[in-house]
C-alpha cells in the first residue's frame, strides 16, 4: 500500500492456495519493496493505492493494481501503524 512517497508492505499467509482477506491467518511486515513495483507505480500514474503481488524467481509478479484499497478484515487497530506511515505521504502533495 502506498501514498505519495510513503509505502508499507506486508506478506499475508493463508491455509488456502488463493490468499483472500477472508482466509488470511497471519500477516508480517516486509522491509523491502521491489524496485520494479515502484517503476510500475510511476508508469501507471499511481499516487495512492495497493498492489497485490507475489515474488516468483526473485521478481515481483503483479496480480492487482487497486486505486481504492480497503482494509478487508484487518481491524483499525491493526492497520494504525501502517496508516501512520502512509499519512506522512500527504507531504508529497
C-alpha positions in Angstrom: 0.0 0.0 0.0 1.3 3.4 -0.8 0.5 7.1 -0.6 2.8 9.7 -2.2 6.3 8.9 -1.2 5.3 6.6 1.7 4.8 2.9 1.4 4.2 -0.1 3.6 4.2 -3.8 2.7 3.1 -7.0 4.4 3.0 -10.6 3.4 -0.2 -12.5 4.1 -0.4 -16.2 4.9 -3.3 -18.5 4.3 -4.0 -22.2 4.6 -5.7 -21.9 1.2 -3.8 -21.7 -2.2 -5.5 -18.5 -3.1 -5.0 -15.8 -0.4 -8.1 -13.6 0.2 -8.8 -11.3 3.1 -11.3 -13.8 4.5 -8.8 -16.7 4.7 -5.7 -14.8 6.0 -4.3 -16.5 9.1 -1.3 -14.2 9.7 0.4 -11.1 8.3 4.0 -10.0 8.7 5.6 -6.6 7.7 8.1 -6.6 4.9 11.1 -4.3 5.0 11.9 -4.1 1.3 9.7 -3.3 -1.7 10.9 -4.4 -5.1 12.2 -1.5 -7.3 10.1 -3.0 -10.2 6.9 -2.2 -8.3 8.0 1.4 -7.8 8.6 1.7 -11.5 5.2 0.3 -12.3 3.6 2.8 -9.9 5.3 5.6 -11.8 4.3 4.1 -15.2 0.7 3.6 -14.2 0.5 7.1 -12.5 -0.5 5.8 -9.0 -0.1 8.2 -6.1 -2.3 6.2 -3.8 -3.3 2.6 -3.9 -2.3 -1.0 -3.3 -0.5 -3.6 -5.4 -1.1 -7.3 -4.8 1.9 -9.3 -6.0 3.9 -12.4 -5.5 7.6 -13.0 -5.8 8.5 -15.6 -8.5 12.1 -16.4 -9.2 13.2 -13.3 -7.3 11.0 -10.9 -9.4 7.6 -9.4 -8.5 4.5 -10.6 -10.4 1.7 -8.1 -10.2 -1.8 -9.6 -9.7 -3.8 -6.5 -8.9 -3.3 -2.7 -9.0 -6.0 -1.0 -7.0 -6.6 2.7 -6.7 -9.2 2.3 -4.0 -7.7 -0.2 -1.4 -9.8 -1.4 1.5 -8.8 -2.8 4.9 -10.7 -6.1 4.3 -10.9 -7.9 7.6 -7.9 -6.0 9.0 -9.0 -4.2 12.2 -8.5 -0.4 12.5 -6.1 -1.1 15.4 -4.0 -3.5 13.4 -3.9 -1.0 10.5 -3.0 2.0 12.6 0.8 1.6 12.4 0.6 1.4 8.6 -1.8 4.4 8.4 0.7 6.5 10.4 3.4 5.7 7.8 1.1 6.5 4.9 -0.3 9.7 6.5 3.1 11.3 6.0 2.6 10.8 2.2 0.5 13.9 2.2 3.7 15.9 2.2 4.3 14.8 -1.4 1.2 16.8 -2.5 
